[in-house]
Structure formats: structure tokens, C-alpha cells
Amino acid sequence: MLILGMGSFAKSGEFYRRNANRLMRWRVGLQALSVVLFFAYLFSIGIKW
């Protein structure tokens, strides 16, 4: 997703104009998912805060 967003931003053509907001929402959502999965992993291996 990051590579697709960077590529479309670099070209800044019609595809970017039509899909810029959608790509940004996907990137933010996937980043949030990765943070949740990271903390779930830490919790599963028993790291205590």
C-alpha cells in the first residue's frame, strides 16, 4: 500500500487525483492494524508494563 501511494504521488496524474484520499485512509488503517498486532504480540509473549 505504501509503494502504491508513493508511486501515485510521484506521478501526480489522474489516478492520484481520484484516489489520494482513499489511499491515505488505507495507509492509516493498515498502520493502526500493525500497531494493534504488535501490542497483541507483546501481550501474548508476556511482556508486562
Secondary structure per residue as TSV (DSSP state, phi and psi in degrees):
chain	resnum	aa	ss	phi	psi
A	1	M	-	360.0	-40.9
A	2	L	H	-62.8	-43.4
A	3	I	H	-66.1	-40.7
A	4	L	H	-62.1	-43.8
A	5	G	H	-64.3	-42.7
A	6	M	H	-66.6	-39.8
A	7	G	H	-65.4	-41.9
A	8	S	H	-70.5	-33.1
A	9	F	H	-68.2	-39.5
A	10	A	H	-64.6	-38.0
A	11	K	H	-77.4	-33.9
A	12	S	-	47.8	44.0
A	13	G	S	-98.1	-155.8
A	14	E	H	-63.4	-39.6
A	15	F	H	-59.5	-42.8
A	16	Y	H	-65.2	-43.7
A	17	R	H	-62.1	-38.3
A	18	R	H	-76.2	-30.8
A	19	N	H	-120.7	9.4
A	20	A	H	-60.2	-48.1
A	21	N	H	-66.8	-39.4
A	22	R	H	-64.0	-43.6
A	23	L	H	-64.1	-39.8
A	24	M	H	-64.8	-42.0
A	25	R	H	-62.3	-40.2
A	26	W	H	-64.0	-43.0
A	27	R	H	-63.2	-44.5
A	28	V	H	-64.2	-42.5
A	29	G	H	-62.9	-42.6
A	30	L	H	-68.9	-34.2
A	31	Q	H	-65.8	-41.7
A	32	A	H	-62.9	-42.1
A	33	L	H	-61.9	-40.7
A	34	S	H	-66.5	-35.6
A	35	V	H	-66.5	-43.8
A	36	V	H	-61.4	-44.7
A	37	L	H	-65.0	-37.2
A	38	F	H	-62.9	-46.9
A	39	F	H	-69.0	-32.9
A	40	A	H	-64.6	-39.2
A	41	Y	H	-63.9	-46.4
A	42	L	H	-60.4	-41.0
A	43	F	H	-65.0	-39.3
A	44	S	H	-69.2	-28.9
A	45	I	T	-89.8	-2.3
A	46	G	T	94.1	21.2
A	47	I	-	-76.0	126.5
A	48	K	-	-106.9	143.6
A	49	W	-	-90.6	360.0
